[in-house]
């Protein structure tokens, strides 16, 4: 009977599709990262396809945090680098798909708002001593204007990081979430 229950649980978990959620546990709470992604329209995009970037600046947030402009630049470059490494081509003209992304702090965009408007919440727990930030990314077909895939990553803001460390963190986070896009199409 115990084996039947175990088999049933494994079967139920196996049928839960559409959402992939992973949490990377790093040595300290400050460096923890949680991630979640979901396919809206599973499809394979040919490697030579072109893409454009569409950073979504949340105006009210940008006014309170002028340093976000640099953070957007780091994440935009990390997205471009990751996609280019997979054979996709950045274009400023007509693209096959668009990569929309946004960055926000928990005080400005909480988990409830992310869940309601974006539909994917990694669920990194709040911390009294650290500020939680979110990186939201969505890939949309330029032809159909329908969202293909979306992912969200949450981590704690590292105020003491150098610019180089911020670039490395953006690359790590971007590669981690886009891996879900590359592997599940």
C-alpha positions as CSV (number, residue, x, y, z in Angstrom):
1,X,0.0,0.0,0.0
2,X,2.9,2.4,0.8
3,X,4.4,1.8,-2.6
4,X,1.0,2.6,-4.2
5,X,0.8,5.9,-2.3
6,X,4.4,6.8,-3.3
7,X,3.7,5.9,-7.0
8,X,0.5,8.0,-6.9
9,X,2.4,11.0,-5.5
10,X,5.1,10.7,-8.2
11,X,2.5,10.3,-10.9
12,X,0.6,13.5,-9.7
13,X,3.9,15.4,-9.6
14,X,4.7,14.2,-13.1
15,X,1.5,15.4,-14.5
16,X,1.8,18.9,-13.0
17,X,3.1,20.7,-16.1
18,X,3.4,24.2,-17.4
19,X,5.3,25.7,-14.5
20,X,8.9,25.1,-13.6
21,X,10.0,26.4,-10.3
22,X,13.5,26.1,-8.9
23,X,15.3,27.7,-6.0
24,X,19.0,27.9,-5.9
25,X,20.2,27.7,-2.4
26,X,23.5,29.6,-2.0
27,X,25.7,29.8,1.1
28,X,24.1,32.9,2.7
29,X,20.5,34.1,2.8
30,X,21.6,37.4,1.1
31,X,22.7,35.5,-2.1
32,X,19.7,33.2,-2.3
33,X,17.8,33.2,-5.6
34,X,14.4,31.8,-6.4
35,X,13.1,31.3,-10.0
36,X,9.9,30.3,-11.7
37,X,8.9,30.1,-15.4
38,X,6.0,29.0,-17.5
39,X,5.3,28.4,-21.2
40,X,2.2,30.1,-22.5
41,X,2.6,28.7,-26.1
42,X,5.3,26.0,-26.2
43,X,7.2,26.4,-29.5
44,X,10.6,26.1,-30.9
45,X,12.2,29.2,-32.2
46,X,14.9,28.6,-34.8
47,X,18.4,29.5,-33.6
48,X,18.9,32.0,-36.4
49,X,15.8,34.0,-35.5
50,X,16.1,37.7,-34.7
51,X,15.0,39.3,-31.4
52,X,14.6,42.8,-30.1
53,X,14.8,44.0,-26.5
54,X,12.0,45.9,-24.8
55,X,12.9,47.0,-21.3
56,X,9.8,48.0,-19.4
57,X,10.7,50.8,-17.1
58,X,8.2,51.3,-14.4
59,X,8.2,55.1,-14.2
60,X,7.3,55.5,-10.6
61,X,10.0,53.1,-9.6
62,X,12.7,54.7,-11.8
63,X,12.1,58.1,-10.2
64,X,12.8,56.6,-6.7
65,X,15.8,54.5,-7.8
66,X,17.9,56.3,-10.4
67,X,20.6,53.5,-10.3
68,X,18.1,51.2,-12.0
69,X,19.1,52.5,-15.4
70,X,22.5,50.8,-15.0
71,X,20.8,47.7,-13.7
72,X,18.6,47.6,-16.8
73,X,21.6,48.0,-19.0
74,X,23.4,45.0,-17.2
75,X,20.3,42.8,-17.6
76,X,19.7,43.9,-21.2
77,X,23.3,43.0,-22.1
78,X,23.1,39.7,-20.3
79,X,19.9,38.8,-22.2
80,X,21.5,39.8,-25.5
81,X,24.7,37.8,-24.7
82,X,22.8,34.7,-23.6
83,X,20.5,34.7,-26.7
84,X,23.5,35.4,-29.0
85,X,25.4,32.5,-27.5
86,X,22.4,30.3,-28.6
87,X,22.5,31.6,-32.2
88,X,19.8,34.3,-32.0
89,X,20.5,37.7,-33.5
90,X,19.7,41.0,-31.9
91,X,18.1,43.5,-34.2
92,X,16.8,47.1,-33.9
93,X,14.5,46.5,-36.9
94,X,11.7,43.9,-37.5
95,X,12.4,41.0,-35.2
96,X,11.0,37.4,-35.0
97,X,10.4,37.8,-31.3
98,X,10.6,40.4,-28.6
99,X,12.1,40.0,-25.1
100,X,10.3,42.2,-22.6
101,X,11.8,42.6,-19.2
102,X,11.4,44.6,-16.0
103,X,13.3,45.0,-12.7
104,X,11.7,46.2,-9.5
105,X,12.2,46.1,-5.7
106,X,9.7,44.4,-3.5
107,X,8.6,47.8,-2.0
108,X,7.6,49.0,-5.4
109,X,6.3,45.7,-6.9
110,X,5.3,43.1,-4.3
111,X,4.6,39.4,-4.9
112,X,0.9,39.9,-5.0
113,X,1.2,42.4,-7.8
114,X,3.6,40.2,-9.7
115,X,1.3,37.2,-9.4
116,X,-1.8,39.2,-10.4
117,X,-0.3,41.0,-13.5
118,X,2.5,38.6,-14.5
119,X,1.2,35.2,-13.3
120,X,4.6,33.9,-12.2
121,X,6.0,34.4,-8.7
122,X,9.2,32.7,-7.5
123,X,8.2,33.3,-3.9
124,X,11.5,34.2,-2.3
125,X,10.7,34.9,1.3
126,X,11.0,38.5,2.6
127,X,14.0,39.3,4.8
128,X,14.1,42.0,7.5
129,X,17.7,42.8,6.9
130,X,17.7,42.6,3.0
131,X,15.7,44.2,0.2
132,X,14.2,41.7,-2.3
133,X,14.3,42.5,-6.0
134,X,12.5,40.9,-9.0
135,X,13.6,40.4,-12.6
136,X,10.7,39.6,-14.9
137,X,11.2,38.4,-18.5
138,X,8.7,37.5,-21.2
139,X,9.2,36.4,-24.8
140,X,6.5,37.4,-27.3
141,X,6.1,36.4,-30.9
142,X,6.3,39.4,-33.2
143,X,4.1,37.7,-35.7
144,X,1.2,36.7,-33.5
145,X,1.8,39.2,-30.6
146,X,1.2,36.4,-28.2
147,X,3.4,35.6,-25.2
148,X,5.4,32.4,-25.7
149,X,7.2,32.2,-22.4
150,X,7.7,34.1,-19.1
151,X,10.0,33.8,-16.2
152,X,10.7,35.5,-12.9
153,X,13.7,35.6,-10.6
154,X,13.9,37.0,-7.2
155,X,17.0,37.7,-5.1
156,X,18.2,40.1,-2.5
157,X,19.8,43.4,-3.6
158,X,23.5,43.5,-3.1
159,X,24.2,47.2,-2.4
160,X,27.9,46.6,-1.8
161,X,28.6,45.0,-5.2
162,X,31.0,46.6,-7.6
163,X,29.8,47.2,-11.2
164,X,31.7,44.1,-12.2
165,X,29.9,42.0,-9.6
166,X,26.6,43.4,-10.7
167,X,27.3,42.5,-14.3
168,X,28.3,38.9,-13.2
169,X,25.2,38.6,-11.1
170,X,23.0,39.8,-14.0
171,X,24.6,37.2,-16.3
172,X,24.2,34.4,-13.7
173,X,20.5,35.3,-13.1
174,X,19.7,35.7,-16.8
175,X,21.4,32.5,-17.8
176,X,19.6,30.7,-15.0
177,X,16.1,31.8,-16.0
178,X,16.7,31.5,-19.8
179,X,17.9,28.0,-19.3
180,X,14.3,27.2,-18.7
181,X,13.3,28.8,-22.0
182,X,16.1,26.9,-23.9
183,X,15.3,23.5,-22.4
184,X,11.5,23.4,-22.4
185,X,10.5,24.7,-25.8
